[in-house]
Amino acid sequence: MSYEIVNRPHQQNFIDWSADKPEVVVLTADLTNSCEVGRWRDTYPERFFSMGMAEQNMLGVAAGLAREGFEPWLHTFAVFLYRRPLDQLQMSIAYPSLKVRLVGFLPGIMTPGGVTHQAIEDFAVMRAIPNMTILEVGDATEAESVIDVAHAVDGPVYIRQLRGEVSRLFPKDEPLVFNHARVLSEGEEITLITSGIMTEEALRAMPLIKQKGVLVKHLHVSTIKPFNDPQVVAAVTSASKGVITMENHSIIGGIGSAVAEIMAEHGAAVPLRRIGINDTYAHGASQKHLMEELGLNAQSLVAAVEGLIGRNLHIAAEDLAAARVADVHSAAKAEAL
């Protein structure tokens, strides 16, 4: 599997996109260059606000700016947008449904920073907040096009964004579409739902699984809330042997839970296998190491498929090893954090 690697797809793209939008302002919490808006600050200094390590205050200021007609785009690590400032997020931004865009970098286990920096339950928290829209990008094309989608939403939006070296899995002329999954393969036995970095990981295994004669319908989802895309509903309720979800998140409260809700509501009588973080905290290590240790990998997908179809596919780890897995310590990042 070989894809184009794009360095910092968000950085210059966001600068260009903002040029004719004077209402767009950026707030950061002492992570300007780490979240790829250092050049944005230099380009539009009058629209940039460095709030220091004071996330509660940052969200409150963003709410005030939104009420005055601005469109604040907050750039920081994902975990700092919903853990410490949860009250401000709920009461100041979500309750009045203000047009604030929360751009969260390093979602899930994409950082060696350990548990303080690993947003492994953000879907679970954000899905429970009324008025909140949740988007997650899976490649460079979506990292570039998600800003148009978020901009069009009349209310708060949380974005799981990618930085540094990012694979381009999808054609540049096929941007992210709100609440519309990408169909990556067709099949009626198993439905596979993946998001974010897990889609690239799943694509390592899919050609080998297909070669073994397993019919898999693979959907890549980028809109996590709302989660009522008719394509997804049809796919998870029509699979003959089972459904598999893969997410860079706890298996509790995320995409696996959202799919389980759909299956239960529609009476789907097939098993569900959730690949994700199994109710545990991670620790400081590389993305590649943590994906292997926590089972967020192609080998886990193969095992889940085998369990649903009841036979061994004889796909070894070395068969999956050749495909690229992005390393968290990217040459396109100013620093590991």
KEPARO-235167 format. One line per field, with one value per atom (N, C-alpha, C): residue number from 0; x, y, z; residue in one letter. Coordinates in steps of 0.1 Angstrom, whole numbers, plus 5000, padded with zeros to 4 digits. Example, Ala and Ser with C-alpha at 12.3 -4.5 7.8 and 13.67 -1.06 7.14 Angstrom:
2
num (0_0_0_1_1_1) $
X (5132_5123_5132_5128_5137_5129) $
Y (4943_4955_4967_4978_4989_5000) $
Z (5078_5078_5078_5071_5071_5079) $
residuo (A_A_A_S_S_S) $
//
This chain:
337
num (0_0_0_1_1_1_2_2_2_3_3_3_4_4_4_5_5_5_6_6_6_7_7_7_8_8_8_9_9_9_10_10_10_11_11_11_12_12_12_13_13_13_14_14_14_15_15_15_16_16_16_17_17_17_18_18_18_19_19_19_20_20_20_21_21_21_22_22_22_23_23_23_24_24_24_25_25_25_26_26_26_27_27_27_28_28_28_29_29_29_30_30_30_31_31_31_32_32_32_33_33_33_34_34_34_35_35_35_36_36_36_37_37_37_38_38_38_39_39_39_40_40_40_41_41_41_42_42_42_43_43_43_44_44_44_45_45_45_46_46_46_47_47_47_48_48_48_49_49_49_50_50_50_51_51_51_52_52_52_53_53_53_54_54_54_55_55_55_56_56_56_57_57_57_58_58_58_59_59_59_60_60_60_61_61_61_62_62_62_63_63_63_64_64_64_65_65_65_66_66_66_67_67_67_68_68_68_69_69_69_70_70_70_71_71_71_72_72_72_73_73_73_74_74_74_75_75_75_76_76_76_77_77_77_78_78_78_79_79_79_80_80_80_81_81_81_82_82_82_83_83_83_84_84_84_85_85_85_86_86_86_87_87_87_88_88_88_89_89_89_90_90_90_91_91_91_92_92_92_93_93_93_94_94_94_95_95_95_96_96_96_97_97_97_98_98_98_99_99_99_100_100_100_101_101_101_102_102_102_103_103_103_104_104_104_105_105_105_106_106_106_107_107_107_108_108_108_109_109_109_110_110_110_111_111_111_112_112_112_113_113_113_114_114_114_115_115_115_116_116_116_117_117_117_118_118_118_119_119_119_120_120_120_121_121_121_122_122_122_123_123_123_124_124_124_125_125_125_126_126_126_127_127_127_128_128_128_129_129_129_130_130_130_131_131_131_132_132_132_133_133_133_134_134_134_135_135_135_136_136_136_137_137_137_138_138_138_139_139_139_140_140_140_141_141_141_142_142_142_143_143_143_144_144_144_145_145_145_146_146_146_147_147_147_148_148_148_149_149_149_150_150_150_151_151_151_152_152_152_153_153_153_154_154_154_155_155_155_156_156_156_157_157_157_158_158_158_159_159_159_160_160_160_161_161_161_162_162_162_163_163_163_164_164_164_165_165_165_166_166_166_167_167_167_168_168_168_169_169_169_170_170_170_171_171_171_172_172_172_173_173_173_174_174_174_175_175_175_176_176_176_177_177_177_178_178_178_179_179_179_180_180_180_181_181_181_182_182_182_183_183_183_184_184_184_185_185_185_186_186_186_187_187_187_188_188_188_189_189_189_190_190_190_191_191_191_192_192_192_193_193_193_194_194_194_195_195_195_196_196_196_197_197_197_198_198_198_199_199_199_200_200_200_201_201_201_202_202_202_203_203_203_204_204_204_205_205_205_206_206_206_207_207_207_208_208_208_209_209_209_210_210_210_211_211_211_212_212_212_213_213_213_214_214_214_215_215_215_216_216_216_217_217_217_218_218_218_219_219_219_220_220_220_221_221_221_222_222_222_223_223_223_224_224_224_225_225_225_226_226_226_227_227_227_228_228_228_229_229_229_230_230_230_231_231_231_232_232_232_233_233_233_234_234_234_235_235_235_236_236_236_237_237_237_238_238_238_239_239_239_240_240_240_241_241_241_242_242_242_243_243_243_244_244_244_245_245_245_246_246_246_247_247_247_248_248_248_249_249_249_250_250_250_251_251_251_252_252_252_253_253_253_254_254_254_255_255_255_256_256_256_257_257_257_258_258_258_259_259_259_260_260_260_261_261_261_262_262_262_263_263_263_264_264_264_265_265_265_266_266_266_267_267_267_268_268_268_269_269_269_270_270_270_271_271_271_272_272_272_273_273_273_274_274_274_275_275_275_276_276_276_277_277_277_278_278_278_279_279_279_280_280_280_281_281_281_282_282_282_283_283_283_284_284_284_285_285_285_286_286_286_287_287_287_288_288_288_289_289_289_290_290_290_291_291_291_292_292_292_293_293_293_294_294_294_295_295_295_296_296_296_297_297_297_298_298_298_299_299_299_300_300_300_301_301_301_302_302_302_303_303_303_304_304_304_305_305_305_306_306_306_307_307_307_308_308_308_309_309_309_310_310_310_311_311_311_312_312_312_313_313_313_314_314_314_315_315_315_316_316_316_317_317_317_318_318_318_319_319_319_320_320_320_321_321_321_322_322_322_323_323_323_324_324_324_325_325_325_326_326_326_327_327_327_328_328_328_329_329_329_330_330_330_331_331_331_332_332_332_333_333_333_334_334_334_335_335_335_336_336_336) $
X (5009_5000_5009_5007_5015_5006_5008_5000_5010_5005_5012_5013_5024_5025_5026_5017_5016_5021_5030_5035_5026_5021_5013_5002_4992_4982_4973_4972_4963_4970_4983_4990_4987_4992_4990_4976_4969_4956_4947_4949_4940_4943_4956_4959_4952_4953_4946_4931_4925_4911_4906_4914_4910_4911_4917_4921_4908_4897_4885_4875_4879_4869_4874_4872_4877_4871_4859_4853_4860_4869_4876_4888_4888_4899_4904_4917_4923_4927_4924_4929_4937_4948_4956_4959_4963_4967_4981_4990_5005_5009_5002_5006_5005_5010_5008_5014_5027_5034_5031_5029_5026_5013_5004_4991_4990_5002_5003_4996_4996_4991_5001_5013_5024_5024_5023_5023_5010_4999_4986_4987_4993_4995_5003_5014_5023_5016_5006_4999_4988_4981_4969_4971_4981_4984_4972_4964_4954_4942_4942_4931_4935_4947_4952_4953_4949_4950_4956_4968_4975_4970_4963_4957_4965_4977_4985_4978_4984_4978_4966_4956_4943_4931_4929_4919_4905_4902_4888_4886_4896_4894_4893_4901_4901_4887_4880_4867_4857_4859_4850_4852_4864_4867_4861_4863_4858_4843_4836_4821_4818_4825_4823_4825_4836_4838_4827_4823_4812_4799_4796_4784_4785_4797_4799_4801_4798_4799_4811_4821_4833_4831_4840_4840_4853_4854_4866_4870_4883_4888_4899_4896_4905_4914_4927_4937_4945_4944_4952_4951_4957_4956_4942_4937_4923_4919_4927_4924_4921_4928_4926_4914_4906_4893_4881_4882_4870_4872_4885_4886_4886_4896_4897_4886_4883_4873_4859_4855_4842_4831_4831_4820_4818_4829_4829_4824_4829_4825_4809_4804_4790_4781_4784_4776_4778_4790_4793_4792_4795_4795_4784_4782_4772_4758_4756_4742_4736_4743_4738_4740_4747_4749_4756_4768_4776_4785_4788_4796_4811_4815_4829_4835_4847_4853_4864_4863_4873_4882_4894_4903_4913_4910_4918_4928_4941_4952_4956_4963_4968_4957_4946_4935_4940_4933_4936_4950_4957_4970_4981_4978_4987_4998_5001_5012_5019_5032_5040_5038_5030_5028_5022_5017_5011_4996_4991_4976_4972_4980_4976_4973_4979_4978_4970_4965_4959_4943_4937_4922_4916_4914_4908_4893_4887_4873_4865_4872_4866_4852_4852_4839_4828_4831_4821_4816_4825_4821_4814_4819_4813_4800_4798_4786_4774_4777_4767_4763_4770_4768_4758_4746_4737_4743_4738_4742_4756_4763_4777_4778_4785_4788_4803_4805_4818_4823_4835_4841_4855_4859_4872_4878_4890_4896_4905_4906_4913_4925_4926_4938_4940_4949_4953_4941_4934_4923_4912_4909_4900_4905_4918_4924_4922_4923_4921_4907_4898_4884_4875_4879_4871_4867_4876_4873_4861_4859_4846_4834_4835_4824_4820_4831_4828_4823_4828_4824_4809_4804_4790_4780_4785_4776_4772_4759_4754_4754_4765_4767_4781_4784_4797_4802_4814_4820_4833_4834_4847_4853_4866_4873_4885_4885_4898_4907_4917_4925_4938_4944_4957_4968_4980_4991_5003_5014_5026_5025_5031_5031_5018_5010_4997_4995_4991_4988_4976_4977_4965_4959_4949_4942_4931_4925_4914_4918_4912_4916_4913_4922_4921_4907_4902_4889_4877_4879_4868_4868_4864_4865_4856_4858_4849_4835_4825_4811_4804_4797_4790_4781_4782_4773_4771_4782_4782_4795_4794_4805_4811_4824_4830_4829_4825_4824_4837_4845_4858_4858_4849_4847_4833_4829_4815_4815_4805_4804_4792_4786_4774_4776_4788_4790_4793_4803_4808_4807_4803_4804_4815_4824_4835_4834_4833_4832_4845_4853_4865_4865_4873_4875_4889_4892_4905_4917_4927_4939_4936_4925_4922_4919_4914_4911_4924_4935_4947_4952_4950_4954_4946_4933_4924_4928_4931_4935_4947_4955_4966_4962_4951_4946_4935_4928_4917_4920_4931_4934_4936_4943_4945_4932_4924_4911_4902_4902_4895_4900_4913_4919_4915_4911_4907_4892_4886_4872_4861_4865_4856_4850_4837_4830_4827_4835_4834_4830_4820_4816_4824_4833_4841_4837_4833_4829_4838_4843_4851_4841_4840_4831_4840_4835_4842_4832_4819_4810_4806_4810_4807_4794_4791_4778_4773_4762_4752_4757_4751_4756_4744_4738_4726_4726_4738_4740_4733_4723_4716_4725_4736_4746_4750_4754_4758_4747_4735_4724_4721_4721_4719_4730_4742_4753_4754_4751_4752_4740_4729_4717_4715_4724_4723_4734_4744_4755_4751_4754_4749_4757_4769_4777_4782_4782_4786_4791_4794_4798_4811_4821_4833_4835_4838_4842_4857_4864_4878_4879_4884_4885_4897_4902_4914_4908_4901_4893_4889_4884_4879_4867_4866_4854_4841_4842_4830_4827_4815_4810_4814_4822_4826_4819_4826_4819_4813_4820_4815_4801_4800_4788_4777_4781_4771_4766_4774_4770_4761_4765_4756_4742_4742_4728_4720_4726_4719_4714_4723_4720_4708_4709_4698_4685_4685_4673_4666_4675_4669_4668_4671_4670_4679_4691_4701_4706_4704_4707_4720_4731_4744_4754_4765_4775_4782_4786_4794_4807_4818_4831_4837_4841_4846_4861_4868_4883_4886_4892_4895_4903_4904_4911_4901_4905_4897_4896_4889_4887_4900_4910_4922_4929_4938_4946_4958_4964_4976_4988_4999_5011_5019_5030_5039_5047_5044_5051_5048_5055_5052_5038_5033_5020_5020_5030_5031_5031_5039_5040_5027_5020_5007_4997_4997_4987_4989_5001_5003_5000_5004_5002_4987_4979_4965_4956_4962_4954_4947_4952_4945_4952_4952_4960_4953_4960_4954_4953_4962_4961_4949_4945_4932_4920_4921_4910_4909_4920_4920_4914_4918_4913_4898_4893_4879_4871_4876_4870_4869_4880_4881_4870_4869_4859_4845_4842_4828_4825_4835_4832_4835_4842_4844_4855_4865_4876_4889_4900_4913_4917_4920_4924_4939_4947_4961_4968_4965_4972_4982_4995_5005_5008_5014_5018_5028_5037_5046_5040_5028_5021_5015_5013_5008_5018_5031_5041_5046_5044_5051_5044_5031_5024_5029_5028_5032_5023_5029_5022_5029_5022_5028_5034_5046_5052_5048_5045_5042_5053_5066_5077_5080_5072_5072_5083_5089_5099_5093_5079_5072_5067_5070_5066_5077_5074_5085_5089_5081_5084_5075_5078_5070_5057_5057_5044_5039) $
Y (4988_5000_5012_5021_5033_5045_5055_5067_5079_5090_5103_5107_5112_5118_5133_5140_5154_5160_5170_5176_5188_5187_5197_5202_5193_5197_5208_5210_5220_5234_5235_5247_5258_5256_5267_5267_5256_5255_5264_5264_5272_5287_5290_5304_5309_5301_5305_5306_5296_5296_5308_5313_5324_5338_5338_5351_5360_5355_5363_5361_5357_5355_5363_5376_5384_5381_5374_5370_5359_5351_5340_5345_5341_5344_5331_5331_5319_5322_5312_5312_5300_5301_5290_5290_5279_5278_5273_5282_5280_5268_5265_5254_5258_5270_5276_5268_5267_5259_5245_5239_5225_5222_5232_5230_5237_5240_5244_5258_5267_5280_5291_5288_5298_5307_5302_5310_5317_5312_5319_5331_5330_5341_5352_5348_5358_5365_5357_5363_5372_5368_5376_5379_5387_5389_5396_5404_5411_5402_5390_5381_5369_5370_5358_5362_5353_5355_5343_5346_5336_5337_5327_5327_5321_5316_5309_5296_5290_5277_5280_5284_5288_5284_5271_5267_5271_5271_5276_5290_5299_5312_5313_5305_5305_5302_5292_5289_5300_5306_5317_5329_5332_5343_5340_5327_5323_5325_5322_5323_5338_5347_5361_5366_5362_5366_5361_5348_5343_5351_5356_5364_5377_5382_5395_5393_5381_5379_5373_5370_5364_5349_5342_5328_5323_5320_5315_5301_5299_5286_5283_5275_5271_5260_5262_5252_5248_5236_5230_5215_5208_5193_5190_5179_5175_5175_5169_5167_5180_5190_5203_5211_5205_5212_5207_5196_5191_5185_5183_5177_5189_5197_5208_5218_5222_5233_5228_5216_5210_5219_5225_5234_5246_5252_5263_5259_5247_5242_5239_5234_5231_5243_5251_5262_5275_5278_5290_5288_5276_5274_5265_5253_5243_5247_5252_5255_5266_5277_5287_5284_5272_5268_5278_5282_5293_5287_5294_5290_5291_5281_5280_5267_5267_5255_5251_5239_5233_5223_5228_5220_5212_5199_5191_5183_5185_5177_5165_5156_5144_5136_5132_5125_5111_5105_5091_5089_5079_5075_5080_5091_5097_5105_5104_5112_5104_5106_5099_5106_5116_5124_5117_5105_5098_5102_5097_5099_5113_5122_5136_5143_5137_5142_5133_5122_5112_5113_5118_5120_5107_5098_5085_5084_5095_5094_5106_5113_5126_5124_5113_5110_5108_5100_5097_5109_5119_5131_5140_5142_5152_5147_5134_5128_5131_5133_5135_5150_5158_5173_5177_5182_5187_5198_5199_5209_5207_5197_5195_5187_5192_5184_5179_5166_5160_5155_5159_5155_5149_5139_5133_5131_5136_5135_5122_5116_5103_5104_5115_5117_5131_5134_5148_5155_5148_5154_5159_5151_5155_5165_5165_5175_5189_5189_5202_5206_5196_5200_5200_5196_5196_5210_5220_5234_5239_5236_5240_5234_5222_5215_5221_5223_5229_5243_5251_5265_5266_5256_5256_5252_5247_5243_5254_5255_5266_5262_5261_5257_5252_5248_5244_5231_5230_5218_5214_5202_5196_5188_5191_5184_5176_5164_5156_5158_5166_5170_5162_5161_5155_5166_5163_5173_5165_5173_5167_5160_5148_5140_5132_5134_5128_5121_5109_5102_5108_5108_5111_5098_5094_5082_5084_5096_5099_5109_5109_5119_5133_5142_5156_5162_5157_5163_5156_5148_5141_5145_5157_5162_5156_5158_5153_5159_5150_5155_5152_5162_5161_5149_5141_5130_5120_5118_5109_5101_5088_5079_5077_5073_5069_5054_5049_5034_5030_5022_5018_5004_4996_4983_4978_4969_4963_4948_4944_4930_4929_4917_4915_4906_4901_4892_4900_4909_4917_4932_4940_4955_4960_4967_4973_4988_4994_5009_5013_5022_5028_5043_5049_5064_5067_5080_5085_5077_5076_5068_5053_5049_5034_5030_5039_5036_5031_5039_5035_5022_5020_5007_4995_4997_4987_4984_4994_4992_4984_4982_4973_4959_4956_4942_4939_4948_4946_4938_4941_4933_4918_4916_4902_4895_4902_4896_4893_4902_4900_4888_4886_4875_4862_4862_4849_4847_4855_4853_4858_4867_4873_4885_4887_4898_4909_4920_4930_4943_4949_4963_4972_4980_4989_5004_5010_5024_5032_5043_5052_5064_5066_5077_5089_5101_5113_5121_5119_5126_5117_5120_5111_5115_5128_5133_5144_5143_5132_5119_5108_5095_5088_5093_5087_5087_5086_5085_5072_5074_5062_5051_5054_5044_5035_5042_5034_5025_5031_5024_5011_5013_5002_4991_4996_4986_4978_4984_4977_4968_4971_4963_4952_4952_4942_4932_4933_4924_4910_4900_4886_4879_4883_4876_4884_4898_4906_4919_4928_4941_4943_4951_4954_4969_4975_4989_4990_5000_5003_5018_5021_5035_5038_5049_5054_5060_5052_5057_5046_5048_5037_5031_5018_5011_5015_5022_5027_5041_5043_5056_5062_5055_5060_5055_5052_5047_5033_5025_5011_5012_5022_5024_5029_5039_5045_5035_5026_5015_5005_5002_4993_4999_5012_5018_5016_5018_5017_5003_4993_4979_4975_4980_4976_4983_4995_5002_4996_4990_4984_4969_4963_4949_4940_4945_4937_4925_4914_4901_4895_4903_4897_4902_4896_4901_4913_4921_4933_4931_4934_4934_4948_4953_4966_4966_4972_4973_4987_4989_5002_5000_5010_5009_5003_4992_4983_4988_4999_5004_5005_5011_5012_5026_5031_5042_5036_5045_5041_5046_5049_5054_5061_5067_5073_5063_5064_5055_5060_5055_5059_5054_5061_5057_5042_5039_5025_5015_5017_5008_5007_5018_5017_5010_5013_5006_4991_4986_4972_4967_4974_4969_4969_4979_4980_4973_4967_4959_4968_4980_4989_4987_4975_4973_4963_4961_4953_4938_4934_4920_4918_4928_4927_4926_4933_4932_4918_4913_4899_4889_4891_4882_4884_4896_4898_4892_4894_4888_4872_4867_4852_4847_4855_4852_4852_4861_4863_4852_4848_4838_4824_4823_4809_4801_4808_4801_4809_4802_4809_4813_4826_4831_4829_4825_4823_4835_4846_4859_4862_4861_4863_4878_4881_4895_4900_4891_4896_4899_4893_4897_4911_4916_4929_4940_4936_4945_4954_4951_4959_4973_4974_4987_4997_5010_5021_5023_5025_5030_5043_5054_5067_5067_5072_5073_5086_5086_5098_5108_5104_5113_5117_5125_5129_5139_5138_5149_5162_5161_5174_5181_5176_5183_5190_5201_5208_5201_5193_5186_5174_5165_5153_5156_5166_5171_5184) $
Z (5000_5000_5000_4990_4989_4987_4995_4993_4994_4988_4989_5003_5008_5021_5020_5027_5027_5040_5039_5051_5055_5067_5073_5064_5061_5051_5057_5070_5076_5075_5076_5079_5068_5056_5046_5041_5041_5036_5044_5058_5066_5065_5062_5059_5046_5036_5023_5025_5032_5034_5041_5051_5059_5053_5041_5036_5033_5029_5026_5037_5049_5060_5072_5072_5083_5097_5096_5109_5116_5109_5114_5123_5136_5145_5150_5155_5160_5175_5183_5197_5200_5207_5211_5226_5231_5245_5247_5242_5244_5235_5224_5216_5201_5198_5185_5174_5175_5164_5164_5176_5177_5170_5169_5163_5149_5143_5130_5126_5136_5133_5136_5137_5138_5126_5114_5102_5101_5105_5105_5113_5125_5134_5127_5120_5114_5102_5096_5084_5088_5099_5104_5119_5122_5137_5144_5137_5144_5147_5141_5143_5152_5158_5165_5180_5189_5203_5210_5217_5224_5239_5244_5257_5268_5265_5275_5279_5289_5294_5303_5297_5305_5296_5295_5286_5290_5303_5307_5302_5304_5300_5284_5277_5263_5257_5263_5259_5262_5273_5277_5267_5264_5255_5241_5237_5224_5223_5234_5235_5233_5240_5239_5224_5218_5204_5195_5197_5188_5190_5202_5204_5197_5194_5188_5173_5167_5153_5147_5156_5151_5150_5143_5142_5148_5161_5167_5163_5160_5157_5168_5177_5188_5184_5185_5181_5193_5197_5208_5207_5217_5217_5221_5215_5217_5231_5240_5254_5261_5257_5264_5260_5251_5247_5254_5261_5268_5282_5286_5300_5310_5310_5320_5318_5306_5304_5301_5306_5303_5306_5318_5322_5312_5309_5300_5286_5282_5269_5269_5279_5279_5281_5291_5295_5286_5283_5275_5260_5255_5240_5235_5241_5236_5239_5252_5256_5247_5244_5235_5221_5218_5204_5196_5201_5194_5183_5173_5162_5166_5174_5179_5173_5167_5161_5170_5175_5184_5177_5173_5165_5174_5176_5185_5178_5181_5175_5185_5180_5187_5194_5187_5193_5196_5206_5210_5214_5208_5213_5203_5196_5186_5192_5205_5211_5221_5223_5233_5247_5248_5260_5272_5270_5281_5283_5295_5297_5297_5302_5303_5289_5279_5265_5256_5260_5251_5253_5243_5243_5238_5248_5245_5248_5253_5257_5251_5242_5237_5230_5222_5215_5226_5236_5246_5253_5256_5263_5253_5241_5232_5226_5224_5219_5229_5241_5252_5253_5246_5247_5237_5240_5230_5222_5209_5200_5194_5198_5194_5181_5171_5159_5161_5157_5158_5145_5141_5128_5131_5124_5125_5111_5109_5096_5095_5083_5082_5073_5066_5057_5053_5044_5041_5034_5025_5018_5028_5038_5048_5057_5060_5069_5062_5049_5041_5040_5037_5034_5046_5058_5070_5074_5070_5075_5068_5055_5049_5055_5058_5064_5078_5086_5099_5098_5089_5087_5084_5077_5073_5084_5096_5106_5115_5118_5126_5141_5147_5161_5163_5175_5178_5171_5168_5161_5167_5170_5175_5163_5160_5149_5155_5152_5155_5142_5144_5132_5132_5120_5119_5116_5120_5117_5112_5109_5105_5092_5091_5079_5078_5068_5067_5054_5054_5041_5034_5021_5013_5008_5014_5011_5000_5000_4992_4982_4970_4959_4964_4960_4964_4960_4949_4944_4950_4960_4967_4982_4985_4999_5008_5021_5032_5029_5031_5029_5043_5047_5060_5061_5071_5074_5062_5055_5043_5043_5046_5046_5033_5033_5020_5020_5008_5006_5000_5007_5002_4997_5000_4994_4996_4987_4988_4992_5000_5004_5013_5014_5022_5034_5036_5048_5060_5059_5071_5067_5076_5075_5084_5079_5086_5086_5098_5100_5106_5099_5105_5104_5112_5112_5115_5112_5116_5111_5119_5115_5114_5119_5118_5104_5096_5082_5074_5076_5069_5074_5087_5093_5087_5086_5081_5066_5059_5045_5043_5053_5052_5051_5058_5058_5048_5043_5034_5022_5014_5002_5005_5016_5020_5024_5031_5036_5023_5014_5001_4994_4994_4986_4992_5005_5012_5009_5001_4997_5007_5016_5025_5019_5020_5014_5024_5023_5034_5027_5033_5030_5040_5035_5043_5041_5052_5052_5061_5056_5063_5068_5081_5086_5091_5088_5093_5101_5100_5108_5120_5132_5143_5151_5150_5155_5146_5140_5141_5135_5139_5134_5128_5118_5112_5097_5091_5077_5072_5063_5058_5052_5047_5042_5054_5065_5077_5082_5083_5089_5080_5067_5058_5059_5060_5060_5073_5084_5097_5100_5093_5095_5084_5074_5063_5063_5071_5071_5076_5068_5071_5083_5085_5095_5106_5105_5116_5112_5122_5120_5129_5123_5130_5130_5141_5142_5146_5141_5144_5147_5159_5163_5172_5171_5179_5192_5200_5211_5219_5231_5240_5233_5235_5229_5236_5247_5254_5250_5245_5242_5228_5220_5207_5196_5185_5173_5175_5182_5185_5192_5202_5209_5200_5191_5182_5172_5167_5158_5166_5178_5186_5188_5190_5192_5179_5168_5155_5153_5156_5155_5164_5176_5186_5182_5177_5174_5161_5152_5140_5141_5152_5154_5146_5144_5137_5145_5140_5148_5144_5143_5141_5151_5153_5163_5159_5169_5168_5174_5167_5173_5173_5185_5186_5188_5179_5180_5184_5196_5201_5214_5222_5235_5245_5251_5259_5274_5276_5290_5298_5292_5300_5295_5304_5300_5292_5283_5276_5284_5278_5285_5274_5278_5269_5260_5247_5238_5224_5213_5200_5196_5186_5180_5176_5168_5163_5174_5185_5196_5203_5205_5213_5204_5191_5183_5184_5184_5185_5199_5209_5223_5226_5221_5225_5215_5205_5195_5185_5183_5173_5159_5154_5142_5133_5121_5111_5116_5124_5129_5137_5145_5152_5143_5132_5123_5117_5113_5108_5118_5130_5141_5142_5142_5143_5131_5119_5108_5109_5113_5115_5125_5136_5146_5141_5132_5127_5116_5108_5097_5102_5113_5119_5112_5106_5100_5100_5100_5100_5086_5084_5071_5068_5078_5076_5070_5076_5073_5085_5082_5093_5094_5106_5109_5098_5093_5083_5070_5068_5055_5056_5068_5070_5072_5074_5079_5068_5056_5045_5044_5047_5045_5055_5051_5059_5071_5083_5094_5099_5099_5102_5116_5118_5131_5137_5150_5157_5157_5157_5157_5142_5137_5122_5120_5109_5105_5102_5100_5096_5108_5120_5132_5139_5145_5152_5164_5170_5183_5184_5192_5194_5200_5209_5215_5207) $
residuo (M_M_M_S_S_S_Y_Y_Y_E_E_E_I_I_I_V_V_V_N_N_N_R_R_R_P_P_P_H_H_H_Q_Q_Q_Q_Q_Q_N_N_N_F_F_F_I_I_I_D_D_D_W_W_W_S_S_S_A_A_A_D_D_D_K_K_K_P_P_P_E_E_E_V_V_V_V_V_V_V_V_V_L_L_L_T_T_T_A_A_A_D_D_D_L_L_L_T_T_T_N_N_N_S_S_S_C_C_C_E_E_E_V_V_V_G_G_G_R_R_R_W_W_W_R_R_R_D_D_D_T_T_T_Y_Y_Y_P_P_P_E_E_E_R_R_R_F_F_F_F_F_F_S_S_S_M_M_M_G_G_G_M_M_M_A_A_A_E_E_E_Q_Q_Q_N_N_N_M_M_M_L_L_L_G_G_G_V_V_V_A_A_A_A_A_A_G_G_G_L_L_L_A_A_A_R_R_R_E_E_E_G_G_G_F_F_F_E_E_E_P_P_P_W_W_W_L_L_L_H_H_H_T_T_T_F_F_F_A_A_A_V_V_V_F_F_F_L_L_L_Y_Y_Y_R_R_R_R_R_R_P_P_P_L_L_L_D_D_D_Q_Q_Q_L_L_L_Q_Q_Q_M_M_M_S_S_S_I_I_I_A_A_A_Y_Y_Y_P_P_P_S_S_S_L_L_L_K_K_K_V_V_V_R_R_R_L_L_L_V_V_V_G_G_G_F_F_F_L_L_L_P_P_P_G_G_G_I_I_I_M_M_M_T_T_T_P_P_P_G_G_G_G_G_G_V_V_V_T_T_T_H_H_H_Q_Q_Q_A_A_A_I_I_I_E_E_E_D_D_D_F_F_F_A_A_A_V_V_V_M_M_M_R_R_R_A_A_A_I_I_I_P_P_P_N_N_N_M_M_M_T_T_T_I_I_I_L_L_L_E_E_E_V_V_V_G_G_G_D_D_D_A_A_A_T_T_T_E_E_E_A_A_A_E_E_E_S_S_S_V_V_V_I_I_I_D_D_D_V_V_V_A_A_A_H_H_H_A_A_A_V_V_V_D_D_D_G_G_G_P_P_P_V_V_V_Y_Y_Y_I_I_I_R_R_R_Q_Q_Q_L_L_L_R_R_R_G_G_G_E_E_E_V_V_V_S_S_S_R_R_R_L_L_L_F_F_F_P_P_P_K_K_K_D_D_D_E_E_E_P_P_P_L_L_L_V_V_V_F_F_F_N_N_N_H_H_H_A_A_A_R_R_R_V_V_V_L_L_L_S_S_S_E_E_E_G_G_G_E_E_E_E_E_E_I_I_I_T_T_T_L_L_L_I_I_I_T_T_T_S_S_S_G_G_G_I_I_I_M_M_M_T_T_T_E_E_E_E_E_E_A_A_A_L_L_L_R_R_R_A_A_A_M_M_M_P_P_P_L_L_L_I_I_I_K_K_K_Q_Q_Q_K_K_K_G_G_G_V_V_V_L_L_L_V_V_V_K_K_K_H_H_H_L_L_L_H_H_H_V_V_V_S_S_S_T_T_T_I_I_I_K_K_K_P_P_P_F_F_F_N_N_N_D_D_D_P_P_P_Q_Q_Q_V_V_V_V_V_V_A_A_A_A_A_A_V_V_V_T_T_T_S_S_S_A_A_A_S_S_S_K_K_K_G_G_G_V_V_V_I_I_I_T_T_T_M_M_M_E_E_E_N_N_N_H_H_H_S_S_S_I_I_I_I_I_I_G_G_G_G_G_G_I_I_I_G_G_G_S_S_S_A_A_A_V_V_V_A_A_A_E_E_E_I_I_I_M_M_M_A_A_A_E_E_E_H_H_H_G_G_G_A_A_A_A_A_A_V_V_V_P_P_P_L_L_L_R_R_R_R_R_R_I_I_I_G_G_G_I_I_I_N_N_N_D_D_D_T_T_T_Y_Y_Y_A_A_A_H_H_H_G_G_G_A_A_A_S_S_S_Q_Q_Q_K_K_K_H_H_H_L_L_L_M_M_M_E_E_E_E_E_E_L_L_L_G_G_G_L_L_L_N_N_N_A_A_A_Q_Q_Q_S_S_S_L_L_L_V_V_V_A_A_A_A_A_A_V_V_V_E_E_E_G_G_G_L_L_L_I_I_I_G_G_G_R_R_R_N_N_N_L_L_L_H_H_H_I_I_I_A_A_A_A_A_A_E_E_E_D_D_D_L_L_L_A_A_A_A_A_A_A_A_A_R_R_R_V_V_V_A_A_A_D_D_D_V_V_V_H_H_H_S_S_S_A_A_A_A_A_A_K_K_K_A_A_A_E_E_E_A_A_A_L_L_L) $
//
